[in-house]
Amino acid sequence: MVEWYTTETVAGKEIAEHIGVATGSTIRARNIGRDIMAGLRTLVGGELPEYTEMMAHARNQAVERMQQKAAELGADAIVCVRFSTAMVMQGTAEVMAFGTAVKFK
């Protein structure tokens, strides 16, 4: 799998070529079971572990898809990786991972 970094450079490596943007995303919808449990938790406050787990899974899937795209581009790594989230429609969230696919010297 292609390694990814949030930095512009990679220690001990020299970037020879910027290939292009590698992206990966997924869209997740809430479900009634999670909503009921989360609704009860909002009464007392605190973390909503049902949604934390759902978003962690979504981030992992977005990263895997970004890495797959970078591999298809022939990249050695992805630098400047960032994450973005957005509501696509009521009850759904998109998680996107994106960065610059690069080749090393």
Buried (B, 14 or more C-beta within 10 A) or exposed (E): EBEBBEEEEBEEBEBEEEBEBBBBBBBBEBEEEBEEEBEEBEEEEEEBEBBEEBBEEBBEBBBBBBBBBBBEBEBBBBBBBEBEEEEEEEEEBBBBBBBBBBBEE
